[in-house]
């Protein structure tokens, strides 16, 4: 039979056990399936503002979407060469992209401060 002291010792240890747990950011899906494009990134940024996810950090793409990301955001560290309002707006929202081999085909993610918006191709 458990005593009151054992019960309270167990309750005191529970928060300590949770200190080592890293909580993953919540992943939200776009309401429609869309490939990586200016319009889909704009939709992702609008969803992030609606959900209050904060500022965009990284556009994560798979190897097959590197060309699209480079076309929209430019080469990392150099930026986009041609002046375009849409490109400048994206660079203000998301300042870099990152290639990840573990992403499934036609999947891209925009990582924000407090969450992730994920898009799937049709």
C-alpha positions in Angstrom: 0.0 0.0 0.0 1.2 3.4 -0.9 1.6 6.1 1.7 0.9 9.8 1.3 4.6 10.6 1.3 5.3 8.2 -1.7 2.4 9.8 -3.6 3.8 13.3 -3.1 7.3 12.2 -4.0 5.9 10.8 -7.3 4.1 14.1 -8.0 7.3 16.1 -7.3 9.4 13.9 -9.7 6.9 14.3 -12.7 8.0 17.9 -13.6 11.6 16.9 -13.4 11.0 14.1 -15.9 9.5 16.5 -18.4 12.5 18.8 -18.3 14.4 16.6 -20.7 11.6 16.3 -23.2 11.9 18.5 -26.3 8.5 19.5 -27.7 8.3 19.5 -31.5 6.7 22.5 -33.2 3.1 21.9 -34.4 2.8 21.2 -38.1 -0.1 22.7 -40.0 -1.2 21.7 -43.5 -2.2 24.1 -46.2 -5.9 23.8 -47.0 -5.2 22.9 -50.6 -2.5 20.8 -52.2 0.0 23.0 -54.2 3.5 22.8 -55.5 6.2 25.2 -54.4 5.5 28.6 -56.0 5.2 32.3 -55.2 1.5 31.9 -54.6 1.8 28.9 -52.4 4.5 30.6 -50.2 2.3 33.6 -50.0 -0.6 31.4 -48.8 1.7 29.8 -46.2 2.7 33.2 -44.9 -1.0 34.3 -44.7 -1.8 31.1 -42.8 1.1 31.8 -40.4 -0.2 35.3 -39.8 -3.7 34.0 -39.2 -2.4 31.3 -36.7 0.1 33.8 -35.1 3.2 31.6 -35.8 5.6 34.5 -35.8 8.3 35.3 -38.3 9.4 32.9 -41.0 12.8 31.3 -40.5 13.5 28.6 -43.1 12.0 27.2 -46.3 12.8 23.5 -46.1 12.7 21.8 -49.5 13.6 18.4 -50.9 16.3 17.9 -53.6 13.7 18.0 -56.4 12.6 21.6 -55.4 16.0 23.2 -55.1 15.6 24.9 -58.5 12.3 26.4 -57.5 13.6 27.7 -54.2 16.7 29.1 -55.8 14.6 30.8 -58.5 12.4 32.4 -55.8 14.9 33.2 -53.1 18.2 33.4 -54.9 21.4 31.6 -54.0 22.0 31.5 -50.2 24.1 34.3 -49.1 23.8 36.3 -52.3 20.1 36.9 -52.5 18.0 37.4 -55.6 19.7 39.2 -58.5 16.8 40.7 -60.3 14.5 43.3 -58.6 11.0 41.9 -58.2 8.4 42.9 -55.6 7.3 39.3 -55.0 10.9 38.1 -54.5 11.7 41.0 -52.1 8.6 40.3 -50.1 9.5 36.6 -49.8 13.1 37.5 -48.8 11.7 39.7 -46.0 9.5 36.8 -44.8 11.9 34.0 -45.2 15.6 34.9 -45.5 16.9 31.5 -46.6 16.1 28.0 -47.8 17.5 24.7 -46.8 17.7 21.4 -48.7 16.7 18.3 -46.7 17.0 14.8 -48.1 14.5 13.3 -45.7 11.5 15.3 -47.1 9.2 13.2 -49.2 8.8 14.1 -52.9 6.7 17.2 -53.6 6.6 18.3 -49.9 8.0 21.6 -48.7 7.8 23.3 -45.3 8.0 26.8 -44.0 9.4 26.9 -40.5 8.2 29.8 -38.4 9.1 30.8 -34.8 6.1 28.9 -33.3 5.2 26.3 -35.8 5.5 24.8 -39.3 3.3 25.1 -42.3 3.6 22.2 -44.8 2.6 22.1 -48.4 2.1 19.0 -50.6 2.0 18.9 -54.3 -1.2 17.8 -56.0 
